[in-house]
Amino acid sequence: MTVSSLSKPLVLALDAMGGDFAPDIVVRGAAKAREKYPETKFIFFGDETKVSPLLASYPGLKAHCELRHTPEIVTSDMKPSHALRQGRNSSMRLAINAVASGEASCVVSAGNTGALMAMAKFVLKTLPGIDRPAIATLIPTQRGETVMLDLGANIECDAENLVQFALMGAIFCHTILGRTSPTIGLLNIGTEELKGHDEVRIAASILRDRPMPGKLIGFVEGNDITAGTADVIVTDGFSGNIALKSIEGTARLISHFLRQAFESSLLAKIGYLLARGTLLRLKKRVDPRRYNGAMFLGLQGVCVKSHGGTDAEGFANAIGVAHDLVVHGFNEKIAQELATQYGLNNAHEHGEAL
């Protein structure tokens, strides 16, 4: 699907009960998103007694949505295996099913990440040529934004997994950020060729020799992530999740220090008033809500994970990510690139003929 071929309203399936502040932020987020994307329609899956009164407050949204009742939810502490077995009628599972059946073009949930990944992989399946899905998101950097993956879906990865992540990340970067030939960096403990695990070094060797929709610049280190050294940062889910949480924690620490500094004296408070405009621009630039919406790359369907603790603004941004991925035919572009990369025989070796 391309922008020009999107002739009918885009339908999004929303897990209304997923997240720390659901269903309130889901409904309010959808209302905000529809202001930006008026052609969008929603199917809410959740407890009618809780969701319906909220929708009543947004008549414009209510007129362009459908509510499907289910009292079952996937809790934040539920194990993925348990959710997969016992959550067949949960709001999360039914929202994913809507994508699989073609009723919706994508699903957005702020619920349990592990459960969402397990359900989405089971129901939607992986794209031909992709062994494992990866979680990707945008990271603010000195040069703009950088795509980073995997952020927790795969604790251990072999070299071919990392190569597939690089391919998907490059297409994601081109689709979302519009960069024609994204630069790709493999996260490592040093930039020297002999550094790192065998899997990382083998992946680098493969990427140097294989034509890609991007350009490998080699190994990058942790401080290169926020420096914007590469357009795409590729790593395993273990290292990626730790790096992401470290970045988020550092941002909160700096915010805490700034707040303390400006409250420390009368002169500091006056300084804050003088610098208020600049500080507000800084806050907006690094606002995590702007980057909310992690994509599960590699599935036969668009699935976006919102941060569980986000607010309505953040959830609206996650809906925006899902919208852009569908409208710009992201999955179709990955499938085309996989056909080029692997061909029919190799794709069959990965589990399914193209």
Helices and strands as residue ranges (DSSP letters): E 10-15, H 24-36, E 40-46, H 48-56, H 59-62, E 65-69, H 80-86, H 91-100, E 106-109, H 113-124, E 134-141, E 144-149, H 159-177, E 183-187, H 198-209, E 215-220, H 222-227, E 232-234, H 237-262, H 266-286, G 288-291, E 294-297, E 302-305, H 312-327, H 330-349
